[in-house]
Amino acid sequence: MRIALSQLASGVRPAENLRLVAEQTGLAAARGADLVVFPEATMARFGVPLAPVAEPLDGPWANAVREIAERAGVLLVAGMFTPGDQGRVRNTLLITGRGVDTHYDKLHLFDAFDFAESTTVAPGDRLVTASLDGLTLGFATCYDVRFPELFQRLAGRGARVMVLPASWGAGQGKAEQWEVLVRARALDSTSWVLAVGQADPASVGEPPATSAPTGIGHSMVVSPLGEVVARLDGAPGLLVADLDEAATDAARAVLPVLRNRRTDLG
């Protein structure tokens, strides 16, 4: 399977970001991609009020993404914001195309490093997988990467590829943490991990938001044995890679952590 990770620097206008989605999806499809993944907060970057930009899953922004996926003949994953409860929004991945139409709401909210996502975002309440050409994909978003059990449970539901959009916060040691965590989750679940982040705003001449996680780049494709097989730096870019599906079987044969995991302990 050929996949594409589009590391972009989302702005504050959903219509302009939608144009980038269309452009990047066209480029990815032209290079033979079956799956095109965009970052968390593709619809609009963090650091601005989210409620005014949130739209329902049957709203114009999501429907336009569906049309882009349909035209390109790909499965497309993009981060957006949908209405939540108590005046909050949900941090949603729209997953659409190739006969799939579903969504994932971020489970673990980023209440850490002096940022409180839960103030404006309501958490999701379900695990999500989807099938592409018979291959099961599992979905997670950004801060979810710090919770190994999520990835193991997705693997338990048949996921062999983990799709991980993010908008990682900047700071001392944060890039190193990002790589360690992504590679560890590949090892925990013996699955491919497709980790795509928002680009570093500085790479496009924008100062990073001082109080919001607006991205550091460093998207990567990690094998089921934790090897980084392709990566980007901080700037926007389109990363295209081929996944060897047999690598998952091989990893699970030599490193049967899912089978050896103890689930009988109190």
N, C-alpha and C positions, 0 to 999 in steps of 0.2 A: 504494500500500500504506500502510495506517495502522499505525504502530508506537507502542509505549508503553515508556518507560523508568521503572522504579520505583526511585527513589533512597530507600533505607531505611537505618535504623541497626540493623543486626543486633545481637542480644544474644548471650549465651553459651548459650542453650537452644535446640536445634534445633526442638523442638516449638512453642515460641513464635514462632520465625522462620517456621515452616511456616504458622502461622496468618496471619502478615502476607502471605506469598505468596498464600494463598487469597483474602484480602481484596483485595489490590491487583490480582490477576488478574481478579477479578470486576468491579472498577471499570473496568479497562482494556477488558475485553470489552464492557461496557455502553456504552463510548464508541466501539466499532467497531474495536478494535485486532485485527490479524491476528497480530502478533508482540509478545510481552511479554518484556522483558529485565530481569533483576535483577542486582545487583552480584556481583562476586567475594565469596566467603565469606558468601553468604546463609545458609548452613546454620548457621554460628557465626562470630563475628568473630575476627579475629586477636588475639593477646595472651593466649590461653588454650591449654592443651595440646590439640593437634589429634587425636592418636591416639585418645583416648577417644570423640570424637564422630564419627570417620570411619566410614562404612558403605559396603558394596559397592553397585554400580549397580543390583542387584536387591533392595536392602534396603528397609526400611519408609519411610525418608525419601524416597528417590528414587521409589518406587512411589506415594507420596502426591502428589508433584509431578506425576507422570504423570496421576493421576486428576484433579488440578486442571486441567491443560491439556486433558484430554479433555472435562471438563464445560463448560469455557469455549469450546471450539472454537478454540483458539489454538496457535501454536507458542510454547513457553515455554523460556526460557534462565535457568538459575539456578546460582550457584556453590556447590559443595559440596566435601567432602573424602572421598576414597575410600582404601582401604588401599593402601600402596605397598610398597617393598622395604626391607630393613634397618631395620625399625621406623619407617620414615617413612610419610607419607601422600602422596597426589597431590592437587594443586590442580585440581579438575575442574569443567568446565561441563557440566551436564546439559542436553541439547537435545532437547526432546520435544514431541509433539503434531502434529496435522495430517499424520499419516502419517510423521512423522520420529521416530526414536529413536536418538540417537547421543550422543557425548560428546567433549569436548576436554580434554586434560591440558596445563596450562600448560608451555610449552617453556622460557622464559627465567625463571629463578628470581631473586628479588630479593635478591641478595647485594651490597648497596650501602647507602650512608647509614647505616652501622653496624648493619645488619640482615642476618642470614644465613638466608634462607628455605631454602636447601639443607640446613641442619642437620636440619630436620624434614620437608621436602617433597622428593619425588623428581620429576625432570623428566619431561615427556612426550616422545614420540619421533615424532609424526606431525602433519602439517597436516590440518585438518578443514574441510570445506565441507558445506553442506546446502542443499536446494532447498525453497523455499516458493512455491507457485503459479507454478513455472517460473523464479523468481528465485533465483540462487545467492548464498548468504551465506557469508562467511568468518569464522572465529572466532579471537580472541586474548584474552589476559588481562593487564591491568595493565602490568607491567614489559615485556611484549612490545612495547608501543607505542614503545619506544626502539630497535627493530630494524626499519628500513625494509624490508629484504629480505623479511621475513615477509609483509608486506602486499602487496608486489609479486608474490611467489610465489602468494599466494592469488588475486590478480587474474589471474595467469597461468592459474590453474585455473578461471577463469570467475566468480569472486566479483565482485559489483557493489555489495554492501553488506557492510561490516565490522562485526561485533558485538564490542564491547570492554567487557566488565565489568571493574571495578577496585575496589580498596580502597587508594586512594592515600595515601601517607605525608604527614603534615603537616610543615611546616618553612618556613623563609624561602625565598621564591621558588618553592615547589613548585606552588602553584596556577597560576602563570604558565607553568611548565614543562609542566604537564599540558595546558593549552590549546594551547601552541605545538606540542607533540608530536602531539596529536590532529589538529589542523588540517594539520600537515605530512604525516601518514600518509594523510589524504584526498587531498592533492595528489600524493603519491608514487604512489598506486594509482588516482587519478581514480575514487574510489568514495565512496559515502556511508559515514560512520563514525558508529556509534551507541555513544557512550561513556557508560556509566552507572556511577557510583561509589557507594560507601558514603557516607551522609550524615556530616557533621561531628558527632562525638559531643557536642560542646559545645552543638549546636543542640537536643539533647534532654536537656540537663542532666547529661551524663556527661563526666567528664574524659577527654581522649584518653590512650590507652596511651602510656607514655613510650618503649617499646622495640619497638613494632609499628605497622605501617601500618593504622590503623583508619578512614581515610577523611577526605575534606575536602569531599565533595559535588561541585558544579560539573559535573553531568552535562550532556551537550550532544549535539545532532544537527548534524553538519557535512556540507555538500554536497561533491560531487566536485571543486569548485573552491575548497574550503577555507573556505567561508562558514559561520559559526555561524548556523543558522536557528532554533534554539530552545535554551534553556538553563535550568538551575535554579541557585539559590544553594547555600548549605551545608546547608539544612534538608531534612528528608524531603519528598518530593513525587512526583507522578506526571506525567511529561512525555509528552504525546501529540502526535504530528506525522504529517503525510502526506508520504511520499516520492514525488517525481516520478521515476519510473524512466527517463524520457527524458533527464533531466539527466545521467545517466551517459554516454549516447551523445554528447550534446552536448559534455560536457567532454573526452571521449576524442578527439573530432574536432578540437577547437581546441587541445588540449594532449596530443599523442600520446606522452607520456613512456614508456608501456609499449612502444609500437612502436619508439621511438627508443633505448631503453635498450640499451647495448652488453653483450652476454653472451659475446663472443668474445675477451675479453682475459684474459691469464694472470695 
